[in-house]
Amino acid sequence: MATPPDRRTGFRDLGLDSIMALALRRTLERLLGHRLPATVAFEYPTIDALTRHLLDDGSNTPIVVVNGKILTDLELPEVLF
């Protein structure tokens, strides 16, 4: 198993290019259920910075991770009860 990257390492240092940044944005949009700017990975260039932004973006979208899976608000009642 590969070691996870340090969350303070820049995405560019991890090899992220513009195509990969767009793919990351699309994946996050699908998982979170709301739009993100195309430049999100460059505006918030580390895992720490991006996480802080997503948790404080004003969308009121709950971010819940259970067993490594990001759950939407529609899935929460089924998991919690």
Secondary structure, 3 states (H helix, E strand, C coil): CCCCCCCCCECCCCCCCHHHHHHHHHHHHHHHCCCCCCCHHHHCCEHHHHHHHHHCCCCCCCCEEECCEEECCCCHHHHHC
